[in-house]
Amino acid sequence: MVAEARGLAAFPLARPLSERQNPRMANATLTIDLDALTANWQALNEISGETVETGAVVKADGYGLGAGRVARALMQAGARRFFVATADEGAALRGAIGPGPEINIFSGHMAGDTDMIHDMQLVPMLNSVAQLTRHLEALPGHPFGIQLDTGMNRLGMEPGEWFAVRDLAMTAGPRLLISHLACADEPDHPMNEQQLASFREMSDGLGVPRSLAATGGTLLGPEYHFDLIRPGIGLYGGLPFADANPVTHLSLPVVQVREVDPGEVVGYGSIWTAERATKVATVSVGYADGIFRHLAGKLHLYSDDIACPVIGRISMDLITVDVTDLAEPPRSLDLLCPSQGIDDLADLACTIGYEVLTSLGNRFTRRYAGGGR
Ligand SMILES: *Cc1c(COP(=O)(O)O)cnc(C)c1O
């Protein structure tokens, strides 16, 4: 008992908060530059011109960056209309931004979502005759839009379906007609003009506001803009918006640094062998944080602009990095930084910036910079 008490005194379990909590050192920190985000929104807003409204797509929790924070920053910049994938996402967003701005739901009016759509003032983009019927029966008078399929064959009413119910739908007063381009990141792809023509055919002369362009469509030119553009990835600094400001910075804490002799191995499977005396930094991040395992052997972390190769296998929570060439042992290393953006990482992983962003780990501390608050 006495020994136990003495032990506790000698090794106090709970140190003061100030000592324990230094998130920038202890935790991987994803910094989201809200000023860069709003500058990207403004740049796309300028490209589309004064007569076209600029909305914002914040599905998948704002492409992984935090839908509430992103939306509030964009509201300060002037955005009034947001798009999410599901009613659940819409309800969460409504909680974060309050009443007023319009929240549109791409998946439309699903069975079971009626109360949420009503209570949270969500506007479903109806995708089928079944959804149209459900909506008009369950929530007569509640605002809705309609999504038209112009050839992507993913979501929305096809031409035949649309022309069959168009008169009925029009009497109920949709507030927006949208469609989505399949190949907008390839400006010369013939699908773009085909889908544009199909959208016109399905919606010309109805007098309802229209939206066809996401980020890629916005860059295709004014004939794709209609009344509202709805960019997503461009806001977050990704291609195809090549002029976007980078929005994300990811800094990872170094847990320890060791010296490894030539001939020693590092990590699971012992697949990496030192060829020289090597300083190895163990960094707190892994495949559980979205650092894909097949990036082993290809990935670098950065100390300012010096690239340090990731060596050995990528573990669930840890990776090992050759920091021999740094002047001093680093306290942290960067995965996303000016030297390596989301699309550089995407190229390495044979994917797209969208997937890099939405794979970023939930364990990272998210820190918001700028944004006027
Ligand atoms: C995701 C999505 C967008 C936004 O696309 P970006 O390429 O990220 O700009 C717009 N419209 C629909 C229907 C979407 O699914």
The ligand as an SDF file (V2000), in Angstrom:
LIG
                    3D

 15 15  0  0  0  0  0  0  0  0999 V2000
  -18.8600   15.0060  -56.7350 C   0  0  0  0  0  0  0  0  0  0  0  0
  -19.8160   15.7030  -57.6270 C   0  0  0  0  0  0  0  0  0  0  0  0
  -19.5760   17.0380  -58.0020 C   0  0  0  0  0  0  0  0  0  0  0  0
  -18.2750   17.7500  -57.7200 C   0  0  0  0  0  0  0  0  0  0  0  0
  -17.3010   17.2390  -58.6110 O   0  0  0  0  0  0  0  0  0  0  0  0
  -15.8110   17.7690  -58.6440 P   0  0  0  0  0  0  0  0  0  0  0  0
  -15.2000   17.0120  -59.7700 O   0  0  0  0  0  0  0  0  0  0  0  0
  -15.2040   17.3800  -57.3300 O   0  0  0  0  0  0  0  0  0  0  0  0
  -15.8150   19.2200  -58.8480 O   0  0  0  0  0  0  0  0  0  0  0  0
  -20.5750   17.6890  -58.7180 C   0  0  0  0  0  0  0  0  0  0  0  0
  -21.7310   17.0570  -59.0710 N   0  0  0  0  0  0  0  0  0  0  0  0
  -21.9660   15.7560  -58.7460 C   0  0  0  0  0  0  0  0  0  0  0  0
  -23.2490   15.1250  -59.1720 C   0  0  0  0  0  0  0  0  0  0  0  0
  -21.0190   15.0310  -58.0200 C   0  0  0  0  0  0  0  0  0  0  0  0
  -21.2600   13.7450  -57.7210 O   0  0  0  0  0  0  0  0  0  0  0  0
  1  2  1  0
  2  3  1  0
  2 14  2  0
  3  4  1  0
  3 10  2  0
  4  5  1  0
  5  6  1  0
  6  7  2  0
  6  8  1  0
  6  9  1  0
 10 11  1  0
 11 12  2  0
 12 13  1  0
 12 14  1  0
 14 15  1  0
M  END
$$$$
